[in-house]
């Protein structure tokens, strides 16, 4: 297991990213995803640093401490500037859930040519009051879920 400073370093790196996310509305998810891709591409030093820190946290074991149904996951931060941050390693479908306040996902391909809900690695955005079964096909992904207000409702059907 890692030392607390590793998680602290991740939080220090992700904080400016969450500050930037606060600038983006979720009413038009496609426009928001396109703007995120332009302004914060995977090659951006901030995003690349968050990726490197998340992958290190995954290797160290603190980022994804739980496992269920073949999915590894963990809540990284309960509240950072009004967002919770969850991390998930996926290679198939996850649990159906609703986003009362929307959801911003930062998806990193780990192997293969994975697509998250049909989208390649990068940003995926869901508006308020949307529901889906998150699914990765074609490989594996590490996904950071940014949830405004930490709001998420898991559903059984």
Beta strands, then each sheet from edge to edge (+ up, - down):
strand 1: 66-68
strand 2: 71-80
strand 3: 83-90
strand 4: 93-99
strand 5: 103-116
strand 6: 122-126
strand 7: 130-148
strand 8: 153-154
sheet 1: 1+ 2- 3+ 7- 4+ 8-
sheet 2: 1+ 2- 3+ 7- 5+ 6-
end
